[in-house]
């Protein structure tokens, strides 16, 4: 299997993010954060299109009913269903200067959702990690995060991985699936200055952790002990996130960023790519939050 990334669609995204395979319509969805635009690609036909345009959003989840939960600025959470947007949460205390960034559903259908400041140069760790419950209640799991980013679960669902990009760390926690609680943080992996920044994350069926490296032009696959097992290089500087998809979850879809400056970030910066390595992933969980 070739490790050469295959170009799928190039919308020159400023911040391409949140690739998510939709098993209901067998398409991959992804986002350009500042444009508030969601795209989708149908591998059966090769067609891709703009699916939705709205406000700035940091991430979205797919609900069990086929709708999307949109996570935006200041703690806002909204639901997109058949073209109609309804609000679940208008804002959250302490998040006025922040926006949601990466989000994911947990095994029970709740949503883990992290925030980051718009101004990342202050060095103030104002981000938090929240859990959005089925009834729309939201509670804080962790604060003093510099830039909450990629998350994932081990195959046995006992370990939760969380990225703080500006701290350059991936931390592993014990996960209580019944309550949605995290405990016993341990450093899983860290990138040194000058080696790029850990961004989006997923975990494959064998429990290996994949991390996209912003400003590092690569994906890194870590074994369950945190050792680098392989690196896959990309022709663009800002590799932002990834997900497994396809009927057998052996297609890896990878988002990138920097399309506003291809001279610096690479001619294909902001494009969606695909890898076929023969490695199997696992389905993402669907959220089940009532709005």
Buried (B, 14 or more C-beta within 10 A) or exposed (E): EEEEBEEBBBBBBBBBBBBBBBEEEEBBBBBBBBBBBBBBBEBEEEEBEEBBEBEBBBBBBBBEEEBBBBBBBBBBBBBBBEEEBEEBBEBBEBBEBBBBBBBBBBEBBBBBBBBBBEEBEEEEBBBBBBBBBEEEEBEEBBEEBBBBBBBBBBBEEEBBBBBBBBBBBBBBBEBEBEEBBBEEBEEBBBBEEEBBBBBBBBBBBBBBBBBBBBBBBBBBBBEBEBEEBBEBBBBBBBBBBBBBBBEEBBBBBBBBBBBBBBEEBBEBBBBBBBBBBEBEBBEBBBBBBEB
